[in-house]
């Protein structure tokens, strides 16, 4: 069973994304900001990280950079999922090492399809 870490500071968004992923047969762990996410990843490495960008304490760009810079976590796929939907935001997310970028609001099938594609990697 694959585990997805959902990193999202909005409780409603975190719940919605978690429910979607659980509904498609995945195990879900959650973190409410970047610092909590990194602590979780060090304890138990997920198969995929779904990462918001705008969060307190540490933003998604920084979390992604740190994951991709660490040999232990550099191969963990990262899906940036953000309301920052401009082309530049997408470009910048990919420059930080993200494997995929989904703009909110998104279609549930887009998120699930992207995560499952990265799991097959």
Secondary structure, DSSP 4 states (H G I P E B T S, - for coil): --EEEEE-S-HHHHHHHHHHHHHTT-EEEEESSHHHHHHHHHHS--SEEEE-SS-SSS-HHHHHHHHHHSTTTTTSEEEEEES--SHHHHHHHHHTT-SEEEESS--HHHHHHHHHHHHH-
